């Protein structure tokens, strides 16, 4: 019960952190079963650790940018959308955020 309450609070916080300029540009839910708990843990750790190209939760994670000011800002913009995608069973997802001509992207496959 405590885990469920903590997870709901985390999901609500993440959804509140969605940038108006961020969007899911790709989401597939049919490429195999996912461990949603593990993916949520991976996403939580991803904010501070930019481990582009690493595997976590059975998926390969990526994060990159073009003229974007901060990988942490990219995380803040996309985390809520990625939480929603994980909750929907995504097995391959990408979120992009734009700030003027700058772009960042992150997700897993």
N, C-alpha and C positions, 0 to 999 in steps of 0.2 A: 504494500500500500504506500509506504514512504517513497519507494522508487517511482511509482506511478505519479505521485504528486510532484516529485522533483522533476520528472520528465515533462509533465504538462507545464510546469513553470518555465523550464528551459525552452520548450517549444514556443510558448507565448512570448518570451523575451526575444527569441530569434525572429519570430514573425514581425515583431515591432521594429526590428532593425533593418527591414528591407528598404533599400534605396529606391527612390522614384525613378531612377535611371537604370536600375538593374532588371534583368529579365532572364527567364529560362529560354535558351535558344535551341536546346535539344533535350528531349527526355524520352527514354525507352524503358518500359516496365516489363518487357517480355524476354530479356536476354539471360534468364536464369534467376534462381532464388537468391535473395539477399538477406544478410544478417543485419536487420535494421538497427539493433542495439549497437553492434560493432561500428556500423557506419556513423551513427550519432556520436560515438566516442571519438572516432577518427576526425569528424568535423570539428568537435570541440577542441581537439589538440591542434588542428590545422591552422587556427588563428595565429598562433605564436610560432609554429614550426612550418617554414615554407619548404616542405619536402616534395617538391615537384617531381613527378615520375616515380614516386614510391608506392608500394602496395600497402593497403591497410583495409581491414574488414573484407578481404577477398576481392578488392577492386583496386585498379590503378588510379591514383589521384594526380591531378595537374592543377597548376596555377601559373599564370603568366600575364604579361602586360605590354602595352605599347604606349610610351609616354605617360603612364599612370603614376601618380605620386607615391602610393604606398600599398604594399601587399596587404597590410592590416585593414586599410580602408576598403580594399576589394573584398576581403572576408566579411567585413561589417555590412557591405552592400548586398552580398549574395547569400549569407548564412541562412537567413529566414526562408528564402526560396529553396535552398538545398534541403533544409529540414522538411519542408512541405513535400518535396520530391521523394525523399527517403521514406516519409510516412506513406506515400502513395505506392511504394514498392519499386522505385526507380533502380535500374541496374546500370544505366548509362545516362548521365545528365551533365549539362554545361550551363553555367550562368555567366552572362556578360554584364558588365557595368560600364557606362560611358560617363565621362566628365569632360564636356566639350569635345575636343578631338582625341582625348586620351581614352584608352580602352583597357579593361582587364577582363580576364576570364578565369574560371575555376570550376572544378567538378571532378567526376570520376567516371570510369568505364570498366 
